[in-house]
Amino acid sequence: MSVLHLAAESYRIMWLFCFFDLPVETKKQRKLAAGFRKDLLKDGFGMMQFSVYIRHCASRENLEVHVKRVKNFSPDTGSVSLLAITDKQFGNMINLLGTKATAPPSTPKQLEMF
């Protein structure tokens, strides 16, 4: 692959962030919140922080599929926010754990079929 092609890919590849704050005061609410987290995991999201999940998307079209899915299984109560960024922007993330800066997770190596 040429350098130009790799640079273009870093703007085509997307990351989808899902931030949420769901009520967990009752047993039913806790069950709904746990179900939402399980649905995110089934859809290929990984937990970045307790209420922040991320998913790698090979293209903007692929990202739109996952946005629709999250909208479909989001609970009716609480707050769910979705944010899409390019792979280039994701690569500029700075993670501070304690006093050490760490690099963001690497792009998955698997081929996405859907």
ChimeraX attribute file (.defattr): number of C-alpha atoms within 10 A of each C-alpha:
attribute: neighborCount
match mode: 1-to-1
recipient: residues
	/A:1	5
	/A:2	7
	/A:3	8
	/A:4	8
	/A:5	9
	/A:6	11
	/A:7	11
	/A:8	12
	/A:9	16
	/A:10	15
	/A:11	15
	/A:12	17
	/A:13	20
	/A:14	24
	/A:15	22
	/A:16	22
	/A:17	21
	/A:18	22
	/A:19	18
	/A:20	19
	/A:21	14
	/A:22	20
	/A:23	15
	/A:24	14
	/A:25	8
	/A:26	9
	/A:27	9
	/A:28	11
	/A:29	16
	/A:30	14
	/A:31	12
	/A:32	19
	/A:33	21
	/A:34	14
	/A:35	15
	/A:36	18
	/A:37	21
	/A:38	12
	/A:39	16
	/A:40	22
	/A:41	15
	/A:42	10
	/A:43	13
	/A:44	13
	/A:45	20
	/A:46	17
	/A:47	15
	/A:48	14
	/A:49	9
	/A:50	10
	/A:51	13
	/A:52	18
	/A:53	20
	/A:54	21
	/A:55	23
	/A:56	23
	/A:57	25
	/A:58	20
	/A:59	15
	/A:60	17
	/A:61	12
	/A:62	16
	/A:63	19
	/A:64	14
	/A:65	12
	/A:66	18
	/A:67	17
	/A:68	10
	/A:69	14
	/A:70	19
	/A:71	12
	/A:72	9
	/A:73	12
	/A:74	20
	/A:75	17
	/A:76	9
	/A:77	12
	/A:78	13
	/A:79	12
	/A:80	17
	/A:81	12
	/A:82	15
	/A:83	11
	/A:84	20
	/A:85	16
	/A:86	19
	/A:87	20
	/A:88	17
	/A:89	13
	/A:90	19
	/A:91	14
	/A:92	10
	/A:93	12
	/A:94	11
	/A:95	13
	/A:96	10
	/A:97	8
	/A:98	6
	/A:99	7
	/A:100	7
	/A:101	10
	/A:102	11
	/A:103	11
	/A:104	12
	/A:105	11
	/A:106	10
	/A:107	15
	/A:108	11
	/A:109	6
	/A:110	6
	/A:111	7
	/A:112	10
	/A:113	6
	/A:114	7
